[in-house]
């Protein structure tokens, strides 16, 4: 059984590594169906993890609204969002 300490160690490596090969290897283990071999033997990621048709209509509508808002410039900076939701992020 993997211990929480081991799990944290692995998580830290995943979150901090700059080595794309490491990330791709981990990804191929976790999501083997999302990676295919090309003729050159290199792994290529599929375009997305979910097919748009598999997403529930309610979620699609929400995504479409968000994209329209972003195109219209109706966005907040990270700093503004963090300020607004700071009370929920306190440790």
Short mmCIF file of the C-alpha atoms (twelve columns), coordinates in Angstrom:
data_MODEL
# 
_entry.id   MODEL 
# 
loop_
_atom_site.group_PDB 
_atom_site.id 
_atom_site.type_symbol 
_atom_site.label_atom_id 
_atom_site.label_alt_id 
_atom_site.label_comp_id 
_atom_site.label_asym_id 
_atom_site.label_seq_id 
_atom_site.Cartn_x 
_atom_site.Cartn_y 
_atom_site.Cartn_z 
_atom_site.pdbx_PDB_model_num 
ATOM 1  C CA . UNK A 1  0.000   0.000  0.000   1 
ATOM 2  C CA . UNK A 2  1.276   3.447  -0.840  1 
ATOM 3  C CA . UNK A 3  1.671   5.768  2.127   1 
ATOM 4  C CA . UNK A 4  0.547   9.404  2.192   1 
ATOM 5  C CA . UNK A 5  4.221   10.414 2.337   1 
ATOM 6  C CA . UNK A 6  4.984   8.467  -0.842  1 
ATOM 7  C CA . UNK A 7  1.911   9.916  -2.541  1 
ATOM 8  C CA . UNK A 8  2.970   13.450 -1.580  1 
ATOM 9  C CA . UNK A 9  6.493   12.827 -2.870  1 
ATOM 10 C CA . UNK A 10 5.150   11.679 -6.245  1 
ATOM 11 C CA . UNK A 11 2.730   14.591 -6.410  1 
ATOM 12 C CA . UNK A 12 5.533   17.054 -5.708  1 
ATOM 13 C CA . UNK A 13 7.617   15.637 -8.567  1 
ATOM 14 C CA . UNK A 14 4.680   15.893 -10.958 1 
ATOM 15 C CA . UNK A 15 3.921   19.474 -9.949  1 
ATOM 16 C CA . UNK A 16 7.495   20.743 -10.046 1 
ATOM 17 C CA . UNK A 17 9.223   18.908 -12.894 1 
ATOM 18 C CA . UNK A 18 10.122  20.789 -16.041 1 
ATOM 19 C CA . UNK A 19 10.948  17.533 -17.839 1 
ATOM 20 C CA . UNK A 20 8.248   17.008 -20.461 1 
ATOM 21 C CA . UNK A 21 9.291   13.370 -20.939 1 
ATOM 22 C CA . UNK A 22 8.518   12.634 -17.287 1 
ATOM 23 C CA . UNK A 23 5.074   14.199 -17.588 1 
ATOM 24 C CA . UNK A 24 4.333   12.347 -20.847 1 
ATOM 25 C CA . UNK A 25 5.376   9.011  -19.305 1 
ATOM 26 C CA . UNK A 26 3.159   9.590  -16.275 1 
ATOM 27 C CA . UNK A 27 0.327   10.684 -18.540 1 
ATOM 28 C CA . UNK A 28 0.661   7.527  -20.648 1 
ATOM 29 C CA . UNK A 29 0.387   5.397  -17.509 1 
ATOM 30 C CA . UNK A 30 -2.628  7.236  -16.112 1 
ATOM 31 C CA . UNK A 31 -4.409  7.820  -19.446 1 
ATOM 32 C CA . UNK A 32 -3.170  5.083  -21.794 1 
ATOM 33 C CA . UNK A 33 -6.201  5.446  -24.067 1 
ATOM 34 C CA . UNK A 34 -5.362  9.133  -24.661 1 
ATOM 35 C CA . UNK A 35 -1.924  8.460  -26.122 1 
ATOM 36 C CA . UNK A 36 -1.254  6.826  -29.463 1 
ATOM 37 C CA . UNK A 37 1.929   5.798  -31.249 1 
ATOM 38 C CA . UNK A 38 2.762   7.604  -34.462 1 
ATOM 39 C CA . UNK A 39 4.692   6.011  -37.317 1 
ATOM 40 C CA . UNK A 40 7.858   7.597  -35.927 1 
ATOM 41 C CA . UNK A 41 7.276   5.930  -32.561 1 
ATOM 42 C CA . UNK A 42 6.688   9.197  -30.722 1 
ATOM 43 C CA . UNK A 43 3.657   9.532  -28.496 1 
ATOM 44 C CA . UNK A 44 1.070   12.027 -29.599 1 
ATOM 45 C CA . UNK A 45 -1.627  13.353 -27.347 1 
ATOM 46 C CA . UNK A 46 -5.173  13.291 -28.628 1 
ATOM 47 C CA . UNK A 47 -6.717  16.704 -29.124 1 
ATOM 48 C CA . UNK A 48 -8.722  16.588 -25.886 1 
ATOM 49 C CA . UNK A 49 -9.485  14.277 -22.997 1 
ATOM 50 C CA . UNK A 50 -13.235 14.560 -23.561 1 
ATOM 51 C CA . UNK A 51 -15.168 14.574 -26.778 1 
ATOM 52 C CA . UNK A 52 -17.385 17.681 -26.926 1 
ATOM 53 C CA . UNK A 53 -20.369 15.390 -27.579 1 
ATOM 54 C CA . UNK A 54 -19.752 13.586 -24.272 1 
ATOM 55 C CA . UNK A 55 -20.084 16.791 -22.242 1 
ATOM 56 C CA . UNK A 56 -23.550 17.394 -20.737 1 
ATOM 57 C CA . UNK A 57 -25.560 20.185 -22.403 1 
ATOM 58 C CA . UNK A 58 -25.668 22.207 -19.174 1 
ATOM 59 C CA . UNK A 59 -21.849 22.250 -19.031 1 
ATOM 60 C CA . UNK A 60 -21.563 23.066 -22.752 1 
ATOM 61 C CA . UNK A 61 -23.873 26.062 -22.309 1 
ATOM 62 C CA . UNK A 62 -21.796 27.297 -19.376 1 
ATOM 63 C CA . UNK A 63 -18.577 26.970 -21.390 1 
ATOM 64 C CA . UNK A 64 -20.104 28.823 -24.328 1 
ATOM 65 C CA . UNK A 65 -21.253 31.662 -22.069 1 
ATOM 66 C CA . UNK A 66 -17.777 31.914 -20.554 1 
ATOM 67 C CA . UNK A 67 -16.121 32.029 -23.973 1 
ATOM 68 C CA . UNK A 68 -18.484 34.793 -25.120 1 
ATOM 69 C CA . UNK A 69 -17.749 36.772 -21.942 1 
ATOM 70 C CA . UNK A 70 -14.005 36.374 -22.453 1 
ATOM 71 C CA . UNK A 71 -14.240 37.524 -26.088 1 
ATOM 72 C CA . UNK A 72 -16.244 40.562 -24.931 1 
ATOM 73 C CA . UNK A 73 -13.524 41.428 -22.410 1 
ATOM 74 C CA . UNK A 74 -15.699 40.593 -19.432 1 
ATOM 75 C CA . UNK A 75 -12.937 38.997 -17.405 1 
ATOM 76 C CA . UNK A 76 -11.223 39.492 -14.065 1 
ATOM 77 C CA . UNK A 77 -7.527  39.342 -13.422 1 
ATOM 78 C CA . UNK A 78 -6.119  36.640 -11.185 1 
ATOM 79 C CA . UNK A 79 -5.385  39.318 -8.577  1 
ATOM 80 C CA . UNK A 80 -9.019  40.499 -8.593  1 
ATOM 81 C CA . UNK A 81 -10.350 36.959 -8.231  1 
ATOM 82 C CA . UNK A 82 -7.938  36.157 -5.395  1 
ATOM 83 C CA . UNK A 83 -8.970  39.334 -3.569  1 
ATOM 84 C CA . UNK A 84 -12.660 38.505 -3.974  1 
ATOM 85 C CA . UNK A 85 -12.364 34.893 -2.791  1 
ATOM 86 C CA . UNK A 86 -9.559  35.337 -0.281  1 
ATOM 87 C CA . UNK A 87 -11.824 34.526 2.668   1 
ATOM 88 C CA . UNK A 88 -12.352 30.977 1.336   1 
ATOM 89 C CA . UNK A 89 -8.645  30.414 0.752   1 
ATOM 90 C CA . UNK A 90 -7.489  31.043 4.310   1 
ATOM 91 C CA . UNK A 91 -5.643  28.100 5.817   1 
# 
